[in-house]
Amino acid sequence: MFRLFKHYVPHAVVWLALIEFCALLASAEGAWHLYAHQAGFDAGPIGERWLPLLTFAVSNMLAMMAVGMYGTEALRAMGFATARLLAAISLGVIFLSVLGFVLPTVTLWRANSIYAMVFAIVLLLAVRLMLTQSAGTDAFRRRILVLGAGPRAARLKALSEEPGRGFQIAGYVAMAATEKAVTGALPRAKVASLADHAVALGAGEVVLAMEERRGALPLADLLRVKTTGVHVNDIASFLERETGRVDLATTNPSFLIFSDGFSAGQRIARASKRVFDILASLAVLVIGLPLILIAGIAVKLDSKGPVFYRQPRVGLFGAPYDVVKIRSMRTDAEAAGKAVWASENDPRITRVGHIIRKLRIDELPQLWCVLKGEMSFVGPRPERPSFVEELERELPYYAERHMVKPGLTGWAQINYPYGASVEDARVKLEYDLYYAKNYSPFLDLLILLQTVRVVLWPEGAR
């Protein structure tokens, strides 16, 4: 894993992105020369056109990130990658057309753009074809040695067997006689040297997955492992890195206290995030006003009741505020006066409500909350006070998610369907803690780009 601005990115994904960025630059340059040859003029030195080439490559890279071209499924399945690539190129065409209308000197000419898009599709499909032919082979997966053979080690075993994981388990060492959840684990007594054993297995990392660590850590052996160049990690840090979640089952307060992270409250980061929220919410409110008006008229015609509704939510540091949304449910949705979890195919949702929820149009009025400073563009999903009271009793560290402002979109929202139970809330809390712990403007950018994917392919919207 490569840690980019505190966010974990697989090395293979970083290299793939660099290769595809070069392919996009090559496509734009090739298109320029083809058009110059057809039109009968000299192409000139590349230094005279570096800005249009860079604009083409960056725009399409952002579009590819937005549609999920670097997600697990797109990295494994050629058909899936092809469909997403065509969607990305379409988004790139739209963006470059708008940009060319506003700033014509920073984009390629129209004919150049058409040629560049064709070249890009061919080159990127060739890169992805080579990737899908080689992905998943052992040569491209990191080998790890697990110290432990209990339930925690069994979790790592199940994780390693999921498609698209970038690691494989080279072996297990049972550190105690009571650890029997993983069959075939080598007893600790039969391993003379953990360092030599790790080297013999070709392991690049040792993960501590022992059920009981107090007084049982082989510190001298782990020091020797570390000095041989093999990375040593505990299971909580390993799972955070591999899953993009803070795993509640293996996390303790000392891990959260002493590990790196939770810097979203820094003055510069807070100020830059607020400036972005103000500018972005103003821009989207202006652009989205026609959608709000059309949706409001449709809601009024479809069912009786107000167009907008207010609902109490819990914000930064647990402070209450009212969220504003376009009504998508019947007015008697909670006739009993008790908050109810939304469910898949919820019968309380109106016909228009189904559409505006899928397209996230019902969320647009919340931009007013962002403008006022009660919310941010990116952050944990705001929950209702009654749900928060219940979840704080049921889930450890739930209050810590309120250390950052709630958001319109977030790390949990793009990685997990809408939560409709305590167990769903538990998984989403793990994503929210990861966001709060590893916050950076780069992570916000990734989330905003991936939100485009969620809107275009509304998985789990309720």
HELIX and SHEET records of a PDB file:
HELIX    1   1 HIS A   11  ALA A   39  1                                  29    
HELIX    2   2 ILE A   46  GLU A   48  5                                   3    
HELIX    3   3 TRP A   50  ALA A   66  1                                  17    
HELIX    4   4 THR A   72  ARG A   76  1                                   5    
HELIX    5   5 MET A   78  VAL A  102  1                                  25    
HELIX    6   6 PRO A  104  VAL A  106  5                                   3    
HELIX    7   7 ARG A  110  SER A  134  1                                  25    
HELIX    8   8 ASP A  138  PHE A  140  5                                   3    
HELIX    9   9 PRO A  151  SER A  160  1                                  10    
HELIX   10  10 ARG A  188  LYS A  190  5                                   3    
HELIX   11  11 LEU A  194  ALA A  200  1                                   7    
HELIX   12  12 LEU A  219  THR A  227  1                                   9    
HELIX   13  13 ILE A  235  THR A  243  1                                   9    
HELIX   14  14 PRO A  253  PHE A  258  1                                   6    
HELIX   15  15 ARG A  267  ASP A  302  1                                  36    
HELIX   16  16 LEU A  316  GLY A  318  5                                   3    
HELIX   17  17 ARG A  351  LYS A  358  1                                   8    
HELIX   18  18 ILE A  361  GLN A  366  5                                   6    
HELIX   19  19 LEU A  367  LYS A  372  1                                   6    
HELIX   20  20 PRO A  385  GLU A  394  1                                  10    
HELIX   21  21 TYR A  398  MET A  403  5                                   6    
HELIX   22  22 TRP A  411  ASN A  415  1                                   5    
HELIX   23  23 VAL A  422  LYS A  437  1                                  16    
HELIX   24  24 PRO A  441  LEU A  456  1                                  16    
SHEET    1   A 2 PHE A   2  LEU A   4  0                                        
SHEET    2   A 2 HIS A   7  VAL A   9 -1                                        
SHEET    1   B 5 LEU A 186  PRO A 187  0                                        
SHEET    2   B 5 PHE A 167  ALA A 174  1                                        
SHEET    3   B 5 ARG A 142  LEU A 147  1                                        
SHEET    4   B 5 GLU A 205  LEU A 208  1                                        
SHEET    5   B 5 HIS A 231  ASP A 234  1                                        
SHEET    1   C 2 PHE A 308  VAL A 314  0                                        
SHEET    2   C 2 PRO A 320  ILE A 326 -1                                        
SHEET    1   D 2 SER A 376  VAL A 378  0                                        
SHEET    2   D 2 GLY A 407  THR A 409  1                                        
END                                                                             
